[in-house]
Amino acid sequence: MPNVTDLALGTLELGAQLQGSVCHFRVWAPKAKQVTLRLGERDRQMRRADKGYFELEATAKAGDRYFYVVDGQKPVPDPVSRLLPEGVHGATEIVDPETFPWTDQNWRGVPYGEAIFYELHVGTFTDEGTFSAATAKLPYLKRLGVTMIELMPVAAFPGARNWGYDGVSLFAVQNSYGGPNGLKKLVDAAHAIGLGVTLDVVYNHLGNEGNYLGMFGPYFTERYKTPWGEAVNYDGPDAAEVRRYLIENALYWIREYHMDGLRLDAVHAIFDNSQPHILQEFATRVHELGKQLGREVAMVAESDANDPRLVRPPERGGFGYDGVWSDDFHHAVHAALTRERDGYYQDYGDPEQIVKALNEGFIFQGEHFKYWDKPRGEKCGDVPRSAHVFCLQNHDQVGNRPKGDRLTAIVSRGAHKAAAALLILAPETPLLFMGQEYGEKNPFLFFTDFGDPALQKAVVEGRREEFEKFDWREVPNPQDPQTFFNSKLTWRLDEDVLAWYWKLMELRKKFVIGPERTCRAELRGGVIVMEVPGENPVLRVSVNFGGPAVADSSWKTELVSDEDGSMVVVETRLNP
């Protein structure tokens, strides 16, 4: 396996690299006898180099398009395409990354302890569904008070409509969103007004349609299985260059697109029995690059395993991530408010669980999890509270419901406001999902745009089977374009809810900041009382989802909401 010191932090060495009027092409195809570059109308045989690479220099310019032909098979795009203007089956377009006029030279990033994430899907965030349209919304997000935009995956996927987790060309920016320059303009504009941008990346699998990596090398393995098909080959034969490919991709987003962090999707489906573990290498290399660039760069992992190793430092046996998506808080609040008990919600519903999540992060730390019928999680008392990323909504928890209904559409406004106070004022790191802050009622559904008829059928049938344990039978067709259009934000603002979020954000930035923050939460006669920090508190949040919450005259009342049978009182200490 490659050691972390084997990979250069400099310019990307894979794919097509322009040097004046000459372009250097480099591709890994260890089992191939011959690789041909089809540049325009002309074929050129590439030269075999070491470690299974093929190389060639040719006269070319930005905008030229090419394919690779491996051992006489059909022409396919470069595994390291920066742009696929004709879609995932079409030619690769040469891009010169050095021509973009960045203006963020003085940007130093967002310290993770100040992160307030705002997750958005580029295609449904605006009517236009482009990077340019999202850029126009940046002043709104700045006014809201979030500090870090989190983009759902933008790596090229089949068709024009997809969540992004079926991406098949990891270095290419989805053309229908605006391609490489559209993404760079968004990041540059965000930095200009003090907002960070982090990107969701998928390293546990690739999509099926347009996935040509298997023609080039052993990128995948049958030794492990993921819910989405073959696992990535991180520890088998020829895995060294596979690991290099993925690590280079992580560095590419930080270096070439000035991203402020990465969120790694479903790392519990990344399998590696070698040392160092690939998850540790991702975090180590990205953090090293951030230091070299003089920028704060955050690494966040998604896992349903409640595994604190992800956020422990390597010297304590961990992988060194800054944060981990911590779903227990969402599940506990959702079950308490909706009284749903289907699927994994069968393990939640006790208000004491909300208190435990606030105090400790994970609720399940080795206890039996009925939905899995086995223990789940490990003790996490040694990791910072900020390492847990909490939410009330995210793409999974909304979009993986068959009707894509948001919490804001199925509970009262009063209950939503009370839950938002716990989310934003807790010591854990909050994440908002687009539209949550103003009470968006439109659903966020699962949608795809596959061209392969067999895959079209499989995704429709698979979606139905996915909800058998939830007793949910009405599932919109992911392939129907209307499913996508129904998922777009309406931007019909509930001004009262939006003002509530503004005020909560201001209080968080004043009283709940930094990586070492804590709280003390408890249940007092049906009222959840959370005091921040845990010792000598200066902020108190009292929430009752089913009745009154009483203010204390020795504290200053900052916010009160009493509607729809739910009440929340936010107070600060008069003489801290």
C-alpha positions as CSV (number, residue, x, y, z in Angstrom):
1,M,0.0,0.0,0.0
2,P,1.2,3.5,-0.7
3,N,2.5,5.5,2.3
4,V,1.1,9.0,2.8
5,T,4.5,10.4,2.0
6,D,4.4,8.8,-1.5
7,L,1.9,11.3,-2.9
8,A,2.9,14.8,-3.9
9,L,0.9,17.7,-2.8
10,G,1.5,19.6,-6.0
11,T,-0.4,19.7,-9.3
12,L,-2.5,16.7,-10.4
13,E,-0.3,14.3,-12.4
14,L,-3.2,12.2,-13.8
15,G,-5.4,12.9,-16.8
16,A,-4.6,15.7,-19.4
17,Q,-2.2,18.4,-18.2
18,L,-1.5,21.4,-20.5
19,Q,2.0,22.9,-20.7
20,G,1.7,25.6,-23.3
21,S,0.7,24.1,-26.6
22,V,1.6,20.6,-25.5
23,C,-0.6,18.3,-23.4
24,H,0.7,15.4,-21.3
25,F,-1.8,12.5,-21.1
26,R,-1.4,9.9,-18.4
27,V,-3.7,7.0,-17.6
28,W,-3.4,3.9,-15.4
29,A,-4.2,0.6,-17.3
30,P,-2.1,-2.1,-15.8
31,K,-3.6,-5.1,-17.6
32,A,-3.9,-3.4,-21.0
33,K,-1.6,-4.4,-23.9
34,Q,-2.3,-1.2,-25.7
35,V,-4.0,2.2,-25.0
36,T,-4.8,4.6,-27.8
37,L,-5.5,8.3,-27.5
38,R,-8.2,9.4,-29.9
39,L,-7.7,13.2,-30.0
40,G,-10.1,14.7,-32.4
41,E,-10.1,12.5,-35.5
42,R,-6.6,11.2,-35.0
43,D,-5.5,8.0,-33.1
44,R,-2.1,7.9,-31.3
45,Q,-0.7,4.9,-29.5
46,M,0.4,5.7,-26.0
47,R,3.8,4.7,-24.4
48,R,3.8,2.2,-21.5
49,A,5.4,3.7,-18.4
50,D,6.1,2.2,-15.0
51,K,3.5,0.9,-12.5
52,G,1.0,0.2,-15.3
53,Y,0.7,3.8,-16.6
54,F,0.5,4.8,-20.2
55,E,1.7,8.3,-21.3
56,L,1.8,10.5,-24.4
57,E,2.5,14.1,-25.2
58,A,0.6,15.7,-28.1
59,T,-0.1,19.2,-29.4
60,A,-3.5,20.2,-27.9
61,K,-5.3,23.1,-26.3
62,A,-8.1,23.7,-23.8
63,G,-11.5,22.8,-25.4
64,D,-10.1,19.9,-27.5
65,R,-11.8,16.6,-26.8
66,Y,-10.5,13.0,-26.7
67,F,-11.3,9.4,-25.8
68,Y,-9.1,6.5,-24.8
69,V,-9.3,3.1,-26.6
70,V,-8.1,0.2,-24.4
71,D,-7.1,-2.9,-26.3
72,G,-9.4,-2.1,-29.2
73,Q,-12.6,-1.8,-27.1
74,K,-15.1,1.0,-27.6
75,P,-13.8,4.6,-27.0
76,V,-14.4,5.8,-23.5
77,P,-13.7,9.0,-21.6
78,D,-10.6,9.6,-19.4
79,P,-11.0,8.3,-15.8
80,V,-9.5,11.7,-14.8
81,S,-11.8,13.9,-16.9
82,R,-12.2,17.5,-15.6
83,L,-15.3,18.0,-17.9
84,L,-17.6,15.7,-19.8
85,P,-19.7,18.2,-21.9
86,E,-21.5,15.4,-23.8
87,G,-22.3,13.4,-20.7
88,V,-20.7,10.4,-19.0
89,H,-20.5,8.4,-22.2
90,G,-19.0,11.3,-24.3
91,A,-15.6,12.6,-24.9
92,T,-13.4,14.3,-22.3
93,E,-12.8,18.0,-22.8
94,I,-9.3,19.4,-22.0
95,V,-9.5,22.0,-19.3
96,D,-6.7,24.4,-18.3
97,P,-7.2,24.9,-14.5
98,E,-4.7,27.7,-14.4
99,T,-6.8,30.2,-16.3
100,F,-9.5,30.8,-13.7
101,P,-9.0,34.3,-12.1
102,W,-9.2,33.5,-8.4
103,T,-9.6,36.5,-6.0
104,D,-9.5,34.6,-2.7
105,Q,-5.7,34.8,-2.1
106,N,-6.3,36.1,1.4
107,W,-8.9,33.5,2.4
108,R,-7.9,31.3,5.3
109,G,-11.0,29.2,5.7
110,V,-13.5,28.5,8.5
111,P,-12.2,27.0,11.7
112,Y,-14.1,23.8,12.3
113,G,-15.2,25.0,15.7
114,E,-17.1,27.8,14.0
115,A,-18.8,25.6,11.4
116,I,-22.5,25.9,10.8
117,F,-23.3,23.7,7.8
118,Y,-25.9,24.4,5.2
119,E,-26.5,21.4,2.9
120,L,-27.8,22.0,-0.5
121,H,-28.4,20.2,-3.8
122,V,-27.4,22.4,-6.7
123,G,-30.2,21.1,-9.0
124,T,-33.1,21.8,-6.7
125,F,-31.8,24.8,-4.7
126,T,-33.0,27.2,-7.4
127,D,-35.3,27.1,-10.4
128,E,-32.3,27.2,-12.7
129,G,-30.5,24.4,-10.9
130,T,-27.0,25.8,-11.6
131,F,-23.9,27.0,-9.8
132,S,-24.6,30.5,-11.1
133,A,-28.1,30.6,-9.6
134,A,-26.8,29.3,-6.3
135,T,-24.1,32.0,-6.3
136,A,-26.8,34.6,-6.4
137,K,-28.2,33.2,-3.2
138,L,-24.9,33.6,-1.3
139,P,-25.8,36.9,0.4
140,Y,-29.0,35.3,1.7
141,L,-27.0,32.5,3.3
142,K,-24.5,35.0,4.7
143,R,-27.4,36.9,6.3
144,L,-28.9,33.7,7.7
145,G,-25.7,33.1,9.7
146,V,-24.4,29.8,8.4
147,T,-20.7,29.7,7.9
148,M,-20.1,26.6,5.6
149,I,-22.1,25.6,2.5
150,E,-22.1,21.9,2.0
151,L,-22.7,20.9,-1.7
152,M,-24.1,17.5,-2.4
153,P,-21.9,15.6,-4.9
154,V,-21.2,17.4,-8.1
155,A,-19.0,14.7,-9.8
156,A,-20.4,13.8,-13.2
157,F,-23.4,11.5,-13.1
158,P,-25.6,10.0,-15.9
159,G,-28.3,12.3,-17.2
160,A,-29.2,15.8,-15.8
161,R,-31.1,14.8,-12.6
162,N,-29.4,12.9,-9.8
163,W,-28.6,13.3,-6.1
164,G,-25.0,12.9,-7.1
165,Y,-24.2,9.6,-5.3
166,D,-24.3,7.8,-8.6
167,G,-21.3,9.7,-9.9
168,V,-19.0,7.8,-12.2
169,S,-16.3,10.4,-13.2
170,L,-14.9,11.6,-9.9
171,F,-12.8,14.5,-11.3
172,A,-15.4,15.9,-13.7
173,V,-17.8,18.6,-12.5
174,Q,-21.4,18.0,-13.7
175,N,-21.8,19.9,-16.9
176,S,-25.5,20.6,-16.4
177,Y,-24.7,22.5,-13.2
178,G,-22.2,24.8,-15.0
179,G,-19.0,22.7,-15.1
180,P,-15.6,23.6,-13.6
181,N,-15.7,27.4,-14.0
182,G,-19.3,27.5,-12.6
183,L,-18.1,25.7,-9.5
184,K,-15.0,27.9,-9.1
185,K,-17.1,31.1,-9.4
186,L,-19.4,29.8,-6.7
187,V,-16.5,29.1,-4.3
188,D,-14.7,32.3,-5.1
189,A,-17.8,34.4,-4.5
190,A,-18.5,32.5,-1.2
191,H,-15.0,33.2,0.0
192,A,-15.4,36.9,-0.9
193,I,-18.2,37.3,1.6
194,G,-16.7,35.0,4.3
195,L,-18.5,31.8,3.6
196,G,-16.7,28.4,3.4
197,V,-17.7,25.7,0.9
198,T,-17.3,22.0,1.6
199,L,-18.1,19.2,-0.9
200,D,-19.8,15.8,-0.5
201,V,-17.6,13.1,-2.1
202,V,-18.3,9.4,-2.6
203,Y,-15.5,7.0,-2.1
204,N,-17.4,3.8,-1.1
205,H,-18.7,3.0,-4.6
206,L,-19.3,4.5,-8.1
207,G,-22.5,4.5,-10.1
208,N,-23.2,1.9,-12.8
209,E,-24.1,3.8,-15.9
210,G,-21.0,5.4,-17.5
211,N,-18.7,3.7,-15.1
212,Y,-15.7,2.6,-17.3
213,L,-13.1,2.3,-14.6
214,G,-13.2,-1.5,-14.8
215,M,-11.9,-1.3,-18.4
216,F,-8.7,0.4,-17.2
217,G,-7.8,-1.5,-14.0
218,P,-8.9,-3.4,-10.9
219,Y,-10.6,-0.5,-9.2
220,F,-13.3,-2.7,-7.7
221,T,-13.3,-5.9,-5.7
222,E,-15.8,-8.7,-5.1
223,R,-14.3,-9.5,-1.7
224,Y,-16.6,-7.0,-0.1
225,K,-20.2,-5.9,-1.0
226,T,-21.8,-2.5,-0.5
227,P,-25.6,-1.8,-0.7
228,W,-24.8,-0.3,-4.1
229,G,-22.7,-3.0,-5.6
230,E,-19.0,-3.8,-5.8
231,A,-16.7,-2.2,-3.3
232,V,-13.7,-0.1,-4.2
233,N,-10.4,-2.1,-4.1
234,Y,-8.5,-0.5,-1.3
235,D,-6.5,-3.5,-0.1
236,G,-6.3,-6.1,-2.8
237,P,-4.0,-6.7,-5.8
238,D,-2.9,-3.5,-7.5
239,A,-4.7,-1.5,-4.8
240,A,-1.8,1.0,-4.4
241,E,-2.7,2.9,-7.6
242,V,-6.4,2.7,-6.8
243,R,-5.7,4.3,-3.5
244,R,-3.5,6.9,-5.3
245,Y,-6.4,7.7,-7.6
246,L,-8.9,8.3,-4.8
247,I,-6.5,10.3,-2.6
248,E,-5.5,12.4,-5.6
249,N,-9.2,13.1,-6.1
250,A,-9.6,14.3,-2.5
251,L,-6.6,16.6,-2.8
252,Y,-7.8,17.8,-6.2
253,W,-11.0,19.4,-4.7
254,I,-9.0,21.2,-2.1
255,R,-6.2,22.4,-4.4
256,E,-7.9,23.1,-7.7
257,Y,-11.4,24.2,-6.5
258,H,-10.3,25.8,-3.2
259,M,-12.8,23.7,-1.2
260,D,-12.8,24.2,2.6
261,G,-13.5,20.6,3.4
262,L,-14.9,17.3,2.3
263,R,-17.7,15.2,3.6
264,L,-17.1,11.5,2.9
265,D,-20.3,9.6,2.2
266,A,-21.1,6.4,4.1
267,V,-17.6,5.4,5.2
268,H,-19.0,2.3,6.9
269,A,-19.1,0.9,3.4
270,I,-15.4,1.6,2.8
271,F,-13.5,-1.7,3.4
272,D,-9.7,-1.8,4.0
273,N,-7.8,-4.3,6.0
274,S,-4.4,-2.8,5.3
275,Q,-2.4,-0.2,7.2
276,P,-2.7,2.7,7.3
277,H,-6.4,2.6,6.7
278,I,-7.5,4.5,3.6
279,L,-9.8,6.7,5.8
280,Q,-6.8,7.8,7.8
281,E,-4.9,8.5,4.7
282,F,-7.7,10.7,3.3
283,A,-7.8,12.8,6.5
284,T,-4.0,13.0,6.9
285,R,-3.3,14.0,3.3
286,V,-6.1,16.6,3.1
287,H,-5.1,18.2,6.4
288,E,-1.5,18.3,5.3
289,L,-2.5,20.0,2.1
290,G,-4.5,22.5,4.1
291,K,-1.5,23.4,6.2
292,Q,0.7,23.7,3.1
293,L,-1.9,26.1,1.6
294,G,-2.3,28.1,4.8
295,R,-6.0,27.3,5.0
296,E,-8.4,25.6,7.5
297,V,-9.7,22.4,5.8
298,A,-12.3,20.2,7.6
299,M,-12.8,16.5,7.1
300,V,-16.2,15.1,8.0
301,A,-17.3,11.5,7.7
302,E,-20.8,10.0,7.4
303,S,-21.3,6.7,9.3
304,D,-24.3,5.0,10.8
305,A,-22.0,2.9,13.0
306,N,-21.6,5.4,15.9
307,D,-17.8,4.9,15.6
308,P,-15.8,7.4,17.6
309,R,-12.5,6.1,16.0
310,L,-13.4,8.3,13.0
311,V,-12.8,11.5,15.1
312,R,-10.0,10.3,17.4
313,P,-6.5,11.4,16.4
314,P,-4.3,8.8,14.8
315,E,-2.0,8.8,17.9
316,R,-5.0,7.5,19.8
317,G,-5.9,4.9,17.3
318,G,-8.3,7.0,15.3
319,F,-8.6,8.3,11.8
320,G,-8.3,12.0,12.5
321,Y,-11.6,13.5,11.1
322,D,-12.9,16.8,12.4
323,G,-16.5,15.6,12.5
324,V,-18.9,12.7,12.0
325,W,-22.6,12.8,11.0
326,S,-24.3,11.8,14.2
327,D,-27.8,10.7,13.4
328,D,-29.1,9.7,16.8
329,F,-30.1,13.3,17.7
330,H,-32.2,13.5,14.5
331,H,-33.8,10.1,15.0
332,A,-34.6,10.9,18.7
333,V,-36.2,14.3,17.9
334,H,-38.0,13.0,14.8
335,A,-39.5,10.0,16.7
336,A,-40.6,12.2,19.7
337,L,-42.3,14.7,17.5
338,T,-43.9,12.5,14.9
339,R,-44.4,9.3,17.0
340,E,-43.2,7.3,14.0
341,R,-41.9,3.9,15.0
342,D,-41.2,2.3,11.6
343,G,-37.8,1.1,10.5
344,Y,-35.0,2.5,12.6
345,Y,-37.4,4.8,14.4
346,Q,-38.5,1.7,16.4
347,D,-35.4,2.3,18.6
348,Y,-36.3,5.9,19.4
349,G,-39.0,8.0,21.0
350,D,-38.0,8.5,24.6
351,P,-37.3,12.2,25.5
352,E,-34.4,11.0,27.7
353,Q,-32.6,10.0,24.4
354,I,-32.7,13.6,23.3
355,V,-31.0,14.6,26.5
356,K,-28.4,11.8,26.1
357,A,-27.6,13.0,22.6
358,L,-27.1,16.6,23.7
359,N,-24.9,15.5,26.6
360,E,-22.8,12.8,24.9
361,G,-23.4,12.9,21.1
362,F,-24.2,9.2,20.4
363,I,-27.2,7.7,22.0
364,F,-26.3,4.1,21.2
365,Q,-22.8,3.3,22.5
366,G,-22.8,-0.4,22.5
367,E,-26.5,-1.0,23.4
368,H,-28.7,-3.4,21.5
369,F,-30.2,-1.8,18.4
370,K,-33.5,-3.5,17.6
371,Y,-33.5,-2.5,13.9
372,W,-30.2,-4.3,13.4
373,D,-30.8,-6.9,16.0
374,K,-27.3,-6.4,17.3
375,P,-25.3,-3.9,19.4
376,R,-24.5,-0.5,17.9
377,G,-21.8,2.0,18.6
378,E,-19.1,2.6,21.1
379,K,-18.4,4.9,24.0
380,C,-17.5,8.4,22.8
381,G,-16.9,10.4,26.0
382,D,-13.3,11.2,25.0
383,V,-14.2,13.0,21.7
384,P,-15.1,16.7,21.5
385,R,-18.8,17.5,21.4
386,S,-18.2,19.6,18.3
387,A,-17.1,16.4,16.5
388,H,-20.8,15.3,16.3
389,V,-22.7,16.9,13.4
390,F,-26.4,17.2,14.3
391,C,-29.4,17.9,12.1
392,L,-33.1,18.0,12.0
393,Q,-33.2,17.5,8.2
394,N,-30.6,16.3,5.7
395,H,-30.8,14.8,2.2
396,D,-31.0,11.2,3.6
397,Q,-33.5,11.8,6.4
398,V,-35.9,13.7,4.0
399,G,-35.1,12.1,0.7
400,N,-35.1,8.6,1.9
401,R,-38.7,8.9,2.9
402,P,-40.9,7.7,0.1
403,K,-42.7,11.0,-0.3
404,G,-39.7,13.1,0.6
405,D,-41.7,14.9,3.3
406,R,-39.7,17.3,5.4
407,L,-40.0,17.6,9.2
408,T,-41.3,21.2,8.6
409,A,-44.2,19.7,6.6
410,I,-45.3,17.0,9.2
411,V,-44.9,18.8,12.5
412,S,-46.2,22.1,13.8
413,R,-44.4,25.3,13.4
414,G,-44.0,25.6,17.2
415,A,-42.5,22.1,17.5
416,H,-40.1,23.0,14.6
417,K,-39.0,26.2,16.3
418,A,-38.4,24.3,19.6
419,A,-36.4,21.6,17.9
420,A,-34.4,24.3,16.0
421,A,-33.4,25.9,19.3
422,L,-31.9,22.6,20.6
423,L,-30.1,22.0,17.3
424,I,-28.5,25.5,16.9
425,L,-27.7,26.2,20.5
426,A,-26.3,22.7,21.4
427,P,-22.5,22.3,21.7
428,E,-22.5,19.9,18.8
429,T,-22.0,21.2,15.2
430,P,-25.3,22.0,13.5
431,L,-26.3,21.2,9.9
432,L,-29.3,22.7,8.2
433,F,-30.8,21.4,5.0
434,M,-31.8,23.8,2.3
435,G,-35.1,25.5,3.0
436,Q,-35.4,24.3,6.6
437,E,-34.7,27.8,7.9
438,Y,-37.8,29.3,6.4
439,G,-40.1,26.3,6.8
440,E,-40.0,24.9,3.2
441,K,-42.9,22.5,2.6
442,N,-42.0,21.1,-0.8
443,P,-40.6,17.6,-0.5
444,F,-37.1,16.5,-1.4
445,L,-37.6,13.2,-3.3
446,F,-35.2,10.6,-4.7
447,F,-34.7,11.3,-8.5
448,T,-32.6,9.8,-11.3
449,D,-32.1,10.3,-15.0
450,F,-30.7,7.0,-16.1
451,G,-30.6,6.2,-19.8
452,D,-30.0,2.4,-19.4
453,P,-33.5,0.7,-19.5
454,A,-32.4,-2.1,-17.2
455,L,-31.1,0.4,-14.7
456,Q,-34.3,2.4,-15.0
457,K,-36.3,-0.6,-14.1
458,A,-33.9,-1.6,-11.3
459,V,-34.0,1.8,-9.6
460,V,-37.8,1.9,-9.6
461,E,-38.2,-1.6,-8.2
462,G,-35.4,-1.2,-5.7
463,R,-36.9,2.0,-4.3
464,R,-40.1,0.1,-3.5
465,E,-38.3,-2.8,-1.8
466,E,-36.2,-0.3,0.3
467,F,-39.3,0.7,2.3
468,E,-40.7,-2.7,3.1
469,K,-39.6,-2.4,6.8
470,F,-41.3,1.0,7.0
471,D,-44.7,0.0,5.7
472,W,-44.5,2.8,3.2
473,R,-46.0,1.8,-0.2
474,E,-46.5,4.9,-2.3
475,V,-43.1,5.7,-3.8
476,P,-42.8,8.3,-6.6
477,N,-41.0,7.1,-9.7
478,P,-37.4,8.4,-9.5
479,Q,-37.1,8.5,-13.3
480,D,-40.2,10.7,-13.8
481,P,-38.9,14.3,-14.4
482,Q,-41.8,15.6,-12.3
483,T,-40.3,13.9,-9.3
484,F,-37.2,16.2,-9.7
485,F,-39.2,19.3,-10.3
486,N,-41.4,18.7,-7.3
487,S,-38.3,18.7,-5.2
488,K,-37.2,22.2,-6.0
489,L,-37.4,24.9,-3.3
490,T,-40.4,27.2,-3.6
491,W,-38.6,30.1,-1.7
492,R,-41.9,31.0,-0.1
493,L,-40.5,32.3,3.1
494,D,-42.2,31.9,6.5
495,E,-40.7,35.2,7.8
496,D,-41.5,34.3,11.4
497,V,-39.5,31.0,11.2
498,L,-36.7,32.7,9.3
499,A,-36.4,35.5,11.9
500,W,-36.3,32.8,14.6
501,Y,-33.3,31.1,12.9
502,W,-31.6,34.5,12.5
503,K,-31.8,35.1,16.3
504,L,-30.7,31.6,17.2
505,M,-27.7,32.0,14.9
506,E,-26.7,35.2,16.6
507,L,-27.0,33.6,20.0
508,R,-24.9,30.6,18.9
509,K,-22.1,32.8,17.6
510,K,-22.1,34.8,20.9
511,F,-22.4,32.1,23.4
512,V,-21.8,28.7,21.8
513,I,-18.5,28.8,19.9
514,G,-15.2,26.8,19.8
515,P,-14.2,23.2,19.6
516,E,-14.2,22.5,23.4
517,R,-17.8,23.6,24.1
518,T,-20.0,21.5,26.4
519,C,-23.5,21.5,27.9
520,R,-25.5,20.0,30.7
521,A,-28.9,18.7,29.7
522,E,-31.6,17.1,31.7
523,L,-35.3,16.3,31.7
524,R,-37.2,18.2,34.3
525,G,-40.9,17.2,34.5
526,G,-41.2,16.8,30.8
527,V,-39.1,19.9,30.0
528,I,-35.7,19.4,28.3
529,V,-33.4,21.9,29.9
530,M,-30.0,22.5,28.3
531,E,-27.4,24.8,29.8
532,V,-24.3,25.9,28.0
533,P,-21.4,25.4,28.8
534,G,-21.7,22.5,31.2
535,E,-20.0,24.3,34.0
536,N,-20.8,28.0,34.9
537,P,-23.4,28.2,32.1
538,V,-24.3,31.4,30.4
539,L,-27.0,30.2,28.1
540,R,-30.1,28.1,28.9
541,V,-32.6,26.5,26.6
542,S,-35.9,25.1,28.0
543,V,-38.0,23.1,25.6
544,N,-41.4,21.4,26.1
545,F,-42.8,19.7,23.0
546,G,-46.1,19.2,24.8
547,G,-46.7,22.1,27.2
548,P,-45.2,25.2,28.9
549,A,-41.6,25.8,29.7
550,V,-41.0,28.2,32.6
551,A,-38.5,31.1,32.5
552,D,-36.2,31.9,35.5
553,S,-36.2,35.4,36.8
554,S,-32.5,35.2,37.6
555,W,-31.8,34.8,33.9
556,K,-32.5,37.2,31.0
557,T,-35.1,36.0,28.5
558,E,-33.7,36.3,24.9
559,L,-36.3,34.3,22.9
560,V,-39.7,32.7,23.6
561,S,-41.9,30.7,21.3
562,D,-45.3,29.4,22.5
563,E,-47.5,28.0,19.8
564,D,-49.2,24.8,18.7
565,G,-48.7,23.2,22.1
566,S,-44.9,23.5,22.1
567,M,-42.9,26.1,24.0
568,V,-39.3,27.1,24.1
569,V,-37.5,29.7,26.3
570,V,-33.9,30.8,25.6
571,E,-32.2,32.7,28.4
572,T,-28.8,34.1,29.2
573,R,-27.4,34.6,32.6
574,L,-27.7,38.2,33.9
575,N,-24.4,38.2,35.8
576,P,-22.2,35.4,34.3
